[in-house]
Each structure stands twice: as structure tokens, then as C-alpha cells.
Amino acid sequence: MEDKGLSGPGIFWAASRLRKPDQLAWPAFVKWYDTEMIPQLLGLRSINTVFRAVAAEPLERPNLAILATDDLAIFDSDEFKSLPAYTTQLTPQSGGYWDLIDFEARWYSLIDVFDHAKKPLSETKSFLAVGWDITGDITPEFVDKWWTKDHCQQLAQLPGFVRTTRFKAQTSWWSAGNGASLPCPDFFEIIEYETPDVDTMSIVEHPDMSDEAHEVMAEIMGACSFEFGTWRVEKAWAGGRDVMFHQQD
């Protein structure tokens, strides 16, 4: 894996699927993740938290790990590239995990955090992941204003909402494509809940939203392309702190 010039606080997003489920069973894959890969990742400098989730609806890559760090440069380091878990022979027939698992990796820079509930990551049971690209006649600053003025305050009124964190893409990588990049949204948001399910429509159709806020949201929805995914957290690990990132007041 070539250096990508990564830097600054952000997350490593690794979505995956089994390429050869006839050779590697799901429980064996999860065991490798939980007992080898993630503990070794937590041992890297500057890794704050890790959590593993599974898709709540059908997705091409239904397994997900998210690592939060104060310096994404760790993922360009020899320390990361030489983790022993990379050389584990998961089955006698395979040459390594690349033969059996398809990974899509993304690296996102932190923009900001709205931490409503002030609860540790261990309380997060599910989350909504929203990616978007601006394709119409609005600016990132227009979205920033809406996110701060309206969106976060509306989320704070929803049952079970914990916090939301916003990011901007640095780069991506696809293991099965020999390192080629898959489409990766420019902007990304992770909305955490302490409930096992996410009511996506309650965000879009909030009953207390003002007419002005509805108009702004409609303008944003019409000027952006989106991807949505709901995820259930299976396990969380605390490294340097008990949340991905703290809100900066």
C-alpha cells in the first residue's frame, strides 16, 4: 500500500465482505477481527477508539470497522503496514486474508462534532452514516450554516440521539481492485444513537422543523447526491479516549 499523504485528526473507515464464504466462515472472520486485527490496531500510537458494526440493511460490504485517531498519518506508517495480522493464514487453502476478504477503505478528516448526550462510545448501539457530494449550486459554507443552525438542534430532540460527527474525505482504497479507489463521498456524517434501531425518516420529517429549515433542507437535498447506511454496533474499544472526538466549544 503506497503512502497517501494522510494527516490530521480523522477516521479510518474499513468496510468489508467475504470473497470466498465457502472457505472462510463469518464467525472465523469476526474472531480474527476481534482477537487479532483490532487489538493490534489499538496498539498503534494515536488510535483513540475502534468500533465494529454490521449493516442493518443489505449492503455490498456488511462488516465495518471505524478507527478514530488524532493523526491519520499513522496509516501511512510502517508500523501500520507491518501489523502481524496482515500475514495471518486464515485457512489452510489461502495465502492470506487478501484472498478471502474484500476491503473498501476510506480516510476522512474531522470537521466538527456535536456531542449532545456526552456519553461514551460504549453507549452507542447504532448509527446512521450519511455521505454526500455537492453537485448543484450551493457551497460547503451553505451546508455548514444549516448543519450548525438547524440540523444539530433538530437531532438533539430525537429520542436516543447521542452525537453526530462530520468529516471530509482525504482518499480511499480498494483491496480487490489492486489499490484502485472506489467512489467516495466528499463529505460524511456519523449520527450515533443509544437505541438499537435508527429512524431515518424522523431526521428528514422532523415535526418541529420550521418552514425555513424545511426549505433549506430541500435545497440541500436537491443540490447533493447522497449515500445512506444504517449500522448496528457489535463491539467498541476505547484506546486514548472513550469517544471518537470531543466537541470543541
N, C-alpha and C positions, 0 to 999 in steps of 0.2 A: 504494500500500500504506500503510494507516494505521499510526501508531505503536502499539506493543503493550505499552509499559511494560516492556521487557526489561531485565534487569540481572544482574550476577554472572557467574562462570565457567560455561561450559557448551558445548553443541554446537548447531550448525545442521544439521539433517538434511533433505536435499532429494532425495526420490525422484521419478523422472520416467519418462515413456513418450512415444513419438512418437504424436501425434494423427493425423498425415497422412503415414504412411510412403511413400505414393506420391509425395509432394512432397519429403520430406527423408529421405535415406538414413542408416542408422545410422553409417557411417564419417564422414559430414559432420557429424553431430550430435556425435560424440565429438571430432572435430577442433576444433569450436567450443568445446566444454567445455575441452579441454586447452590450447588456444593462446590463447583469449580470456578466457573466463569465470573459470577458476581462477587464472591469473596475476593478473588484476585483483583477485580476492578476496584473494589473498595480499598484495597491496599495501596492503590496509586495515590500519589500526592494530589491534593486539592479536590478530590472527589467528596462531595458533601452528602449526597443521598442517591440511592438507587431504588427504583421500584419496578416490579414486573407485573404486567397486566395481560388479560386476554380480551379479545374483541367481544362485545356484547351482541354484535350482529355479524353476518357473514362478511369477511374481508379477505383479500388475497393473502395477506400475511397477518394471521390472527394472534401471534405472540409478540409482545412488545416489552422492551426494557428501556427505561429512561434514566440517564445519569446526569446529575446536576453538578457543575464544577465552577469554581471561581476563575479558572483559566483553561479554555478549550485547547490551548497549546499542548496539554498533556496527551492529546490524541494524535499528535504528530511525533511524539517522543519514542525512542527505542524502548523505553520502559513499557509503554502500552503495546507496541508491536511485537514484543517478545514474551508476552504472557504465556505461561506453560499451558493454559487451557487450549490455546490455538493448536497445539500439537497432540492433543488427546485423540486416540484412535477410538471412536465411539462404538464401532462394531468391527469384528474381525475382517469383514469384507471391504471396509472403507479405508481410504488413505488419510482421512481426517474429516473434521466437521464441515469443511467446504464442500465435500462430496455429497453431504446429506442435508445441509441446511442452506436455504436461500435467504440472505440478509439484504434489507434495504436500510442504509444508514444515512442519517441526516444530522447536521450540526447547526444549531440555532443559537444566535446571540441574544442575551437577555435585553429586553426593552424596559419593562417595568412590572410591578407586582401590586395587586390589590388584595391584601390579606384581611378578609372580613372577620373570620372566626378566630384567628390566632390559635389554631390547633396544629399539632404535629402531623407529619405526613402519615403516621400510623393510623390516624383517624379517617383518612381518605379511603373510601370504599369504591368509588367510581369517578370517572371524569369524562368530559366531552372535549375532544380535540378538534379544533377548527383551524383549517388553513385557508388562506386567501391570497389571490393575486389581484392587484388593481388593474382593470382592463379598460375602464371608462374614464370620464372626465372629472375625476376627483383626485385630491392629493393625499399623501400619507398624513399630512397635518390635519386634514379634514376628519380622517378616521381617528386620529389621536384625540381630537377635541370631543368627538362623540363618545369614545371609549371612556374618557375621564369624566365627562359631564353627565352622561346618561347611562351608558352600558353597565358600569361597575355598580352604580347605585341601584339599578334595576335587579342585578344579580343578588345584591345584598338582601333583597326582600323575598327571595325564593327559598322555600324550605330545603334544608340540607346543604345549602351552598357554603363552601369553606373559603376558597380563594381562587383567583384567576391570575395567570401569569402570561405575559405576552413576549413574543420573540420575533427576530428577523433572521432569515436563512443566511448562512455562510456558504455551505456547499453540501453535496450529497454523494453517495457512492453505492454501487450495487454489486454484490459479490458474484452473482451468476452472470453478470454482464462484463466480467473482467475489469471491474472498476468503473465502468461507464455510469453516468448519472441518470437516474430516473427523474421525471418531472417532480419538482419540489416547490411548494408554495413559498412565495416571498415572505409572507407573514404567518404567524402561528400563535394560537392561544390554547392553553390548557386550563379548563374550568373544573375545579375539584369539588366533589360532593362527599358528605359523610353518610349518604344513603346508597344502597346497592344498585339503584337504577337512576337514570338521568332522563328527565322530562325535557326533551329538546324544544318542543313547541312552547313551553312556558317561557322560554327566553325570547322567542320571536313574537309571541302573542301575550305579552305581559299585560294584565288588566289595568294596571295603574300607569301605563306609559302615556305620556302626554301626546297630543296631536303633533306637536313639533318634533318630538322624539320619534314618533312613527314615521314622519316624513323624512327625517334624516336617515333612519334605518332603511327605509325603502330606497332612498337614493344610493346608499352604500350597497345594498343587495343588488341593485341594478347595474352598478359600476364595478363589481368584483365577481370573480369566479371563485367558488368555494369547494372545499372538501370537508366532510364531517365524519367523525368516528366516535362511537361511544365504547368505553372500555371499563372493565371491572378489575380492580386491583387485587392481585392474588397475594402479593408479598411486598413488604417495604423494608429497606435497610437504612439506618442512619449512619453516616460517616462523620463528616465535620460538623453537621447541624441536623436539626430534626425537621426542617422544611427545605424545599429546593432552594429558595431565595427569600430573604427578608424584604418586606416593603420598606422603601426609602421615603421617609417623610420630608 
